[in-house]
Amino acid sequence: EKKAARAAAAADADASVAEFEQAFSRANTAALDQLEAAGSDGMEACAASVAALHALIAAAASGLPPALLEASQRKAQEADARLSAAKER
């Protein structure tokens, strides 16, 4: 019974990680597309999209494998850098 409970917990964790990966991928793509298309008047919406990436990571951080957490944080930092560069234009 303990083995079954551990297997169920592992399956739930795997599903949560997969859900995070899908959600983060969609949000990251949307944020980057928005940054590419936005003019100077759209920077506030872009900043909100990038902030949403960070919030998504923060909400899931405790359940993510370290490598996935680091990769997600790196992608969010890249989006931050792109946002900063777009604001300077």
C-alpha positions in Angstrom: 0.0 0.0 0.0 2.9 2.4 0.8 4.4 1.6 -2.6 1.2 2.4 -4.3 0.9 5.7 -2.4 4.5 6.6 -3.4 3.8 5.7 -7.0 0.7 7.9 -7.0 2.6 10.8 -5.4 5.3 10.4 -8.1 2.8 10.4 -10.9 1.1 13.5 -9.4 4.5 15.2 -9.2 5.3 14.3 -12.8 1.9 15.6 -14.0 2.5 18.9 -12.1 5.9 19.3 -13.7 4.5 18.6 -17.1 1.7 21.1 -16.5 4.2 23.7 -15.4 6.4 23.1 -18.5 3.4 23.5 -20.8 2.1 26.6 -19.0 5.6 28.2 -18.8 6.3 27.5 -22.5 3.0 29.1 -23.5 3.5 32.1 -21.3 7.1 32.6 -22.4 6.2 32.4 -26.0 3.4 34.8 -25.6 5.6 37.3 -23.7 8.3 37.1 -26.3 5.9 37.5 -29.1 4.3 40.4 -27.4 7.7 42.1 -26.9 8.5 41.6 -30.6 5.2 43.2 -31.7 4.8 45.9 -29.1 5.5 49.6 -29.7 6.4 52.0 -27.0 2.8 52.2 -25.9 2.7 48.4 -25.3 5.5 48.2 -22.8 3.3 48.1 -19.7 1.5 45.0 -21.0 4.8 43.4 -21.9 6.1 44.1 -18.4 3.0 42.4 -17.0 3.6 39.4 -19.2 7.2 39.1 -18.0 6.1 39.5 -14.4 3.6 36.7 -15.0 6.5 34.4 -16.0 8.2 35.1 -12.7 5.0 34.5 -10.8 4.4 31.2 -12.5 8.0 30.1 -11.5 7.5 31.3 -7.9 4.2 29.4 -7.6 5.7 26.1 -8.8 9.3 26.5 -7.5 9.1 24.1 -4.6 7.8 21.2 -6.8 10.2 21.6 -9.7 13.4 19.7 -10.3 16.4 22.0 -9.9 17.4 21.9 -13.5 14.0 22.9 -14.7 13.8 25.7 -12.1 17.1 27.1 -13.2 16.2 26.8 -16.9 12.9 28.6 -16.4 14.5 31.3 -14.3 17.1 31.8 -17.0 14.4 32.2 -19.7 12.5 34.6 -17.5 15.7 36.6 -17.0 16.2 36.7 -20.8 12.6 38.0 -21.2 13.5 40.7 -18.6 16.6 41.7 -20.6 14.6 41.9 -23.8 12.0 44.0 -22.1 14.7 46.4 -20.8 16.2 46.6 -24.3 12.8 47.3 -25.8 12.1 50.0 -23.3 15.4 51.7 -24.2 14.5 51.9 -27.9 
